[in-house]
Amino acid sequence: MKKIELVEVYIYNELVGKIALTDKGLCAFEYSTTFLQKGFSISPFELPLKPGVFVAKLHPFSGNFGVFDDCLPDGWGMIILERYLQKIGVRVRMLSLLDLLSIVGSSGRGALEFRPDQSIHTSQELQDFSYISNEAQKILRFSEYNAESIDDLYRRGGSPGGARPKIFVMVDGKEWLVKFGAINDPIHIGEIEYTYSLLAKKCAIEMPETRLFDGKYFGVQRFDRVQSDKIHVVSAAGLLNADYRTPCLDYTTLFQLCQALTRNAQEMWKLYRLMVFNYVIGNKDDHAKNFSFLYQNNEWKLSPAFDILPSEGINGFHTTTINNTLYPTKQDIIDMSVKAGLNKQKALHIFDEIVATVG
């Protein structure tokens, strides 16, 4: 592959800016003059909309900015990318951040696109899910497994993050993400996640549409795609330059982030409901990449909830602490609501309502 020296960042076919690497391998980004005049900050805290060159820190994203790191594959996506590139004689470790962004091109999460675009347009027609599930298990179990299915899986969505295998499919003109079990997942993991997605909706958690394909594969409609339009989305990890791989946040910080970005009480209550639901069902995998914000119609909003099902987290604790304690109680939840400026009585009512609904 030809080495990339400069990457242009686009959104809605408008040049946002350009990325180069410093001599230390750190990303250096500068907004374009045109975008400075009529655009918006793609990451308000790291990359405010103003002239000048921004240089990323080495940690936690290996010299990348969080908003761009969000677009890169990790977990399952990186496994597929590595196997795919191996087949064409390319080692991932030899690629720079610019090379990786160029490979993502126009196929990444959200609305940002990177040029030169070396992405492969994905195939999204409905597929034999049982075959894909079996192939995914072989790929996860055997490091040398490099069958033709690697090419197919890469074309069907090589960039999604997360540990579990997944692909994109088009159903009734809408884009869906369909998940498959990882090695240590319960055999009915798809049914479990689907059940909790319905339960979340009963608890007034904003959720994308969900579906159980073939009676066992969990599918969720993409919230960063509306018909043919892409929506700009950034995770809390990307916005705060936070390492989602380790416990590093408290919900206090998430409420502060939500308030600073959205300045909307309704969005704060959405986050509160999600925190309570995570607490009640025992979803402790509530890391910084499992919270995202959308920029749409000139305003930021908390994204619909995703990846919400019981999980042990790290050492059995919430990855994002509640009221700065590893052993949160109902009182900690209510104290959090007061710190966030929410009405205490309403917070108590919502807590009891969710507990009663979950059962």
DARA-V63495 format. One record per run of one state. SS is the DSSP state (~ for helix, > for strand, _ for the rest). FROM is the first residue (numbers start at 1). LEN is the number of residues. If there is no record, write none. Layout:
<<SS/FROM/LEN> <SS/FROM/LEN>>
//
This chain:
<<_/1/6> <>/7/5> <_/12/2> <>/14/8> <_/22/5> <>/27/5> <_/32/1> <~/33/6> <_/39/4> <>/43/1> <_/44/3> <>/47/1> <_/48/5> <>/53/3> <_/56/10> <~/66/4> <_/70/6> <~/76/12> <_/88/4> <~/92/3> <_/95/2> <~/97/8> <_/105/7> <>/112/4> <_/116/13> <~/129/13> <_/142/7> <~/149/7> <_/156/10> <>/166/6> <_/172/2> <>/174/6> <_/180/9> <~/189/14> <_/203/4> <>/207/1> <_/208/2> <>/210/4> <_/214/3> <>/217/5> <_/222/3> <>/225/2> <_/227/2> <>/229/2> <_/231/1> <>/232/4> <~/236/5> <_/241/8> <>/249/2> <~/251/12> <_/263/2> <~/265/17> <_/282/1> <>/283/1> <_/284/4> <~/288/3> <_/291/1> <>/292/5> <_/297/2> <>/299/4> <_/303/2> <>/305/1> <_/306/5> <>/311/1> <_/312/2> <>/314/1> <_/315/2> <>/317/1> <_/318/2> <>/320/3> <_/323/2> <>/325/1> <_/326/4> <~/330/10> <_/340/4> <~/344/15> <_/359/1>>
//
